[in-house]
Amino acid sequence: MSEPFRILTVCTGNICRSPAAEFLLRRELGAGVAVTSAGVAALVDEPVDPQMADRLRADGLGTEGFRARRLTPAMIEEADLVLAMTRAHRAEVVTAVPRALGRAFTLTEYATILDQWVECGRRRPFYTVRTPDRLAEFTAVAARLRGTVRFAAPEEYDIPDPFRAAPEVYDVAYGRIGAAVAAVAAELRGGEPTAGVPVRATPMPSFRPPASVPGTQAQRPAPTWQAPGGADLPAPQAETPWVPERDRRESGQRGLRGLFRRRRP
């Protein structure tokens, strides 16, 4: 039996966003794909946040037995694809293991590049059939196409952090994760319906950003996210990057960057 394609999802505490992405990806991508998660400042051994666990259970996914893990360089090295919840998390991954650049993306970035992949007039011209093989094939393509697809607002690369926020923020975060996962799974399966219970996903603001955006970022109005029920929420902001000094104070460990520095050639 061939080795599974290994996906690692990454957020901050590893109790909200990355576990949600882990459970949804595992179900939607099926056999031959192994999905795990970790956090750059994980609440180690904690279960999934109760509000996020409620949303996963509503989609038929139990979270029993899950325990948060702290991200390590070894986890990054072992992964065939790293899907971060924000650009800050992606930067932490690549800072720790620079050679992971070609296989580290934000979740929404990866979904958007896949949606926009066109070569020689063909949309998503896969040469392979099985989902794990298509993941390997497209991940190599995505590294080449990185930067050719951009969101109208940079914040749309990120999944907002719902931890200790209002229920509506959990809805937005879970909806965006679900929409991105569903889009990736559908495209990898050739547009066929995915396995499992349908995700109650809030549509992403855009999988098809305009080719050019008039004006500068400062001139554009700040985007908002449409929450369930019609309420507008502020656009998510990139999270503060993980500071190793803080990590050392809290846990007595050197932190991910310190670990990597000892391994740098």
C-alpha positions in Angstrom: 0.0 0.0 0.0 1.4 3.4 -0.9 2.0 6.1 1.7 -0.9 8.5 2.3 -0.8 12.1 1.3 -0.2 14.0 4.5 -1.9 17.3 5.2 -1.1 19.5 8.3 -3.5 22.3 9.3 -2.1 25.1 11.5 -3.6 27.8 13.6 -2.7 29.4 17.0 -4.2 27.4 19.8 -5.1 24.2 17.9 -8.5 24.1 19.5 -10.8 26.1 17.0 -9.8 26.6 13.4 -7.2 24.0 12.6 -9.2 21.1 14.2 -12.3 22.1 12.3 -10.2 22.1 9.0 -8.7 18.7 10.1 -12.0 17.0 10.7 -13.7 18.4 7.6 -10.7 17.7 5.3 -10.4 14.1 6.6 -14.0 13.4 5.9 -14.3 15.1 2.5 -11.0 13.9 1.0 -11.4 10.3 2.1 -9.1 7.3 2.0 -5.5 7.8 1.1 -5.2 11.2 2.8 -4.0 11.6 6.4 -4.9 14.9 8.0 -3.5 16.2 11.3 -3.4 19.6 13.0 -1.2 21.7 15.3 -0.9 25.2 16.8 2.0 27.6 16.9 1.0 28.5 20.5 -1.1 25.5 21.2 -3.1 25.0 24.4 -1.5 21.6 24.6 -3.8 18.6 25.5 -6.9 20.7 25.4 -10.0 19.4 23.5 -11.7 21.2 20.7 -13.3 24.5 21.8 -16.9 23.7 22.8 -18.5 26.2 20.4 -16.5 24.8 17.5 -17.2 21.2 18.6 -20.9 22.0 18.5 -20.7 23.1 14.9 -18.7 20.0 13.9 -21.2 17.7 15.7 -24.0 19.5 13.8 -22.3 18.3 10.6 -22.0 14.8 11.9 -18.4 14.9 13.1 -17.4 13.9 16.6 -14.3 15.4 18.3 -13.9 12.9 21.1 -10.3 12.0 21.7 -8.8 15.2 20.1 -6.0 16.9 22.0 -4.2 20.1 20.9 -0.6 19.8 19.9 2.2 22.3 19.6 3.7 22.7 16.1 7.2 21.4 15.7 9.6 21.4 12.7 9.3 17.6 12.5 5.6 18.0 11.8 6.2 20.4 9.0 8.9 18.2 7.5 6.6 15.2 7.5 3.7 17.0 5.8 3.2 16.9 2.1 0.9 20.0 2.3 0.6 22.6 5.1 -2.7 24.6 5.2 -2.5 27.5 7.6 -5.5 29.5 8.8 -3.8 32.9 8.3 -0.8 34.4 6.5 0.9 34.9 9.9 0.6 31.1 10.5 2.0 30.4 7.1 4.9 32.7 7.7 5.7 30.9 11.0 5.7 27.6 9.1 8.1 28.8 6.4 10.3 30.7 8.9 10.7 27.4 10.8 11.3 25.2 7.7 12.1 27.4 4.7 12.0 24.4 2.3 8.3 24.1 3.1 7.6 27.2 1.1 6.4 25.3 -1.9 3.9 23.3 0.1 2.7 25.9 2.6 -0.5 27.9 1.8 -3.4 29.4 3.6 -6.5 27.3 3.3 -8.3 29.9 1.3 -5.3 30.6 -0.9 -5.0 26.9 -1.8 -8.7 26.7 -2.6 -8.6 29.8 -4.7 -5.6 28.8 -6.8 -7.2 25.4 -7.4 -10.4 27.1 -8.5 -8.5 29.5 -10.9 -6.1 26.9 -12.3 -6.3 27.1 -16.1 -3.6 25.9 -18.5 -3.8 25.8 -22.3 -7.4 26.7 -22.2 -8.3 23.8 -19.8 -9.6 24.2 -16.3 -7.8 22.0 -13.8 -6.0 19.8 -16.4 -5.2 16.9 -14.0 -3.2 14.0 -15.3 -4.1 11.8 -12.3 -7.4 10.4 -11.0 -7.1 9.4 -7.3 -7.6 12.2 -4.7 -4.2 11.7 -3.0 -2.4 11.7 -6.4 -4.3 14.9 -7.4 -3.3 16.6 -4.2 0.3 15.8 -4.9 0.0 17.0 -8.5 -1.8 20.2 -7.7 0.4 21.1 -4.7 3.4 21.2 -7.1 1.3 23.4 -9.5 0.1 25.7 -6.7 3.7 26.4 -5.8 4.3 27.6 -9.3 1.1 29.6 -9.5 1.5 31.2 -6.1 1.0 35.0 -6.5 -0.9 34.8 -9.8 -4.2 34.8 -8.0 -4.9 37.5 -5.4 -7.9 38.5 -3.3 -9.4 41.9 -3.7 -8.6 42.4 0.0 -5.6 40.8 1.6 -7.5 39.9 4.7 -9.5 37.3 2.7 -6.4 35.1 2.9 -7.2 34.6 6.6 -9.8 32.7 8.6 -10.8 35.0 11.6 -10.0 33.8 15.0 -13.2 33.0 16.9 -11.7 32.0 20.3 -13.7 33.6 23.1 -15.6 35.7 20.5 -19.3 36.0 19.8 -21.1 33.0 18.3 -21.5 34.9 15.0 -17.7 34.9 14.7 -17.6 31.2 15.1 -20.2 30.9 12.4 -18.1 33.0 10.1 -14.9 31.1 10.8 -16.5 27.7 10.5 -18.4 28.8 7.4 -15.3 30.0 5.6 -13.3 26.8 6.5 -16.2 24.6 5.4 -16.6 26.5 2.1 -12.9 26.2 1.3 -12.8 22.5 2.2 -15.9 21.8 0.1 -14.4 23.7 -2.9 -11.1 21.8 -2.7 -12.8 18.4 -2.3 -15.2 19.1 -5.2 -12.4 20.2 -7.6 -10.2 17.2 -6.7 -13.1 14.9 -7.4 -13.8 16.5 -10.7 -16.8 18.5 -9.5 -18.7 15.4 -8.2 -20.5 15.6 -4.9 -18.2 14.9 -1.9 -18.7 12.1 0.5 -20.3 12.5 3.9 -22.8 15.0 5.3 -22.9 18.3 3.4 -21.1 21.1 5.2 -23.2 24.0 6.5 -20.8 26.5 5.0 -21.1 30.2 4.6 -20.0 30.9 1.0 -16.5 32.5 0.8 -16.5 36.2 -0.2 -14.9 35.3 -3.5 -13.1 32.4 -5.2 -12.8 34.5 -8.3 -11.1 37.8 -7.4 -11.2 40.4 -10.2 -8.1 40.5 -12.4 -7.3 44.1 -11.3 -8.6 46.1 -8.4 -8.8 49.9 -9.0 -7.2 52.1 -6.4 -5.0 51.3 -3.6 -5.8 49.3 -0.5 -6.0 52.5 1.5 -8.7 53.8 -1.0 -10.9 50.8 -0.8 -13.6 50.6 1.9 -12.8 48.0 4.6 -14.5 44.7 3.7 -17.0 43.0 6.0 -18.0 39.4 6.4 -21.7 38.5 6.1 -22.6 36.4 9.1 -25.5 34.0 9.3 -28.7 36.1 9.8 -27.4 39.0 7.8 -25.2 40.8 10.3 -22.0 42.3 9.0 -18.8 41.6 10.9 -15.5 43.4 10.7 -13.0 42.0 8.2 -10.6 39.5 9.9 -7.2 40.8 10.6 -4.0 38.8 10.4 -3.0 37.6 13.8 0.0 38.7 15.7 2.9 36.3 14.8 4.0 33.9 17.5 6.8 35.5 19.6 9.3 32.9 20.8 10.2 34.9 23.9 6.6 34.7 25.1 6.6 31.0 24.4 9.7 30.5 26.5 8.2 32.4 29.4 5.0 30.4 29.3 6.4 26.9 28.8 10.2 27.1 29.4 10.8 25.9 25.9 12.9 27.6 23.2 10.0 27.8 20.7 9.7 26.7 17.1 12.2 29.2 15.7 14.7 28.4 18.3 14.4 24.7 17.5 14.9 25.4 13.9 17.9 27.6 14.4 19.8 24.8 16.0 19.1 22.7 12.9 20.0 25.4 10.3 23.0 24.3 8.1 
